[in-house]
Amino acid sequence: MIKTEINYGDIYLVPKKTLVDSRKECDTSVQFGPRSFEMPIYPANMKSVVDADTCEYFARRGWFYTMHRFNVDAVAFCKDMQDKGLFASISMGVNDDSYEQLRELKAAGITPEYITVDVANAWCVKAERMIKFIKAELPGSFLIGGNIATADAARDLQAWGCDAVKAGIAGGRVCITKNKTGFHRPMVSTVLDVAAAVTIPVIADGGISEHGDMAKAVNCGAAMIMAGSLFAGFDESAGEIVEIDGKHYKEYFGSASQFNKGAYVNVEGKKILVDYKGSIDKLLNELQEDLQSSISYAGGTTLTALTDVERIFVHR
């Protein structure tokens, strides 16, 4: 039997009676780990999306972030962020260099508030070893494990010690894993499956193409949402500016692309050019306004209202 699974574009949410006088009364904040954040969405921990300046910008605005793990001095980055009175959120792989960086953090007496174990498929023995190592060596860090795509994987990562899991495999705009390997799950089905399986927060990673997809992700059980292309192309985003025929673009490439790896080996990502968009302030304000509208249509005043509305499948 072949299952039918669905993506964000396949569903819509059914409105309830609006109870607020103004959308601005709706609160988009979310408690995630030890801190509360203005919004439940944040930029992907990709080298073409975030750098140290991006991370500082989001932290100062009260939004969550995660620094990527590629050629980053974790000790220096965490110390700089914490010295500025901001929180430190970093990514780690599962190889020897990540173990060394974690030992250096512990030796320096630095505990990042958030650590993300960042691998293509975190349902693996190497991720299990890394997760258990972090929980033993830096127990004060809120540990996110990803990425996964099934209930069984989610249950295992929770059992290994993760404080949150990141769900979504091959759903990103510059990810070609599904083309190269044949493996992928649509995001609505993934988030519903994973969220029902665990008692820890779930991050929906990938597939956000419209602002309304934020509300759909929360409705499916996501506590947080990660997006890549949505946050690419701005002044505050990472990525090189390219000029073609007088028009400006920014490079956006996948973590598994040759442009990130530095060599064409096990390539499961590509590079595209996205329009240069100027300051990111307008986007962040619009995202918050749109999510406030979503909450008002859900008949509530906080994000929890979105979890209690009916979703419908749209036949195409």
Secondary structure, 3 states (H helix, E strand, C coil): CCCCCCCHHHEEECCCCCCCCCHHHCECCEEECCEEECCCEEECCCCCCCCHHHHHHHHHCCCCCCCCCCCCCHHHHHHHHHHCCCCCEEEECCCHHHHHHHHHHHHCCCCCCEEEEECCCCCCHHHHHHHHHHHHHCCCCEEEEEEECCHHHHHHHHHHCCCEEEECCCCCCCECHHHHHCCCCCHHHHHHHHHHHCCCCEEEECCCCCCCHHHHHHHCCCCEEEECHHHCCECCCCCCEEEECCEEEEEEECCCCHHHHCCCCCCCECEEEEECCECCHHHHHHHHHHHHHHHHHCCCCEHHHHHHCCEEECCC
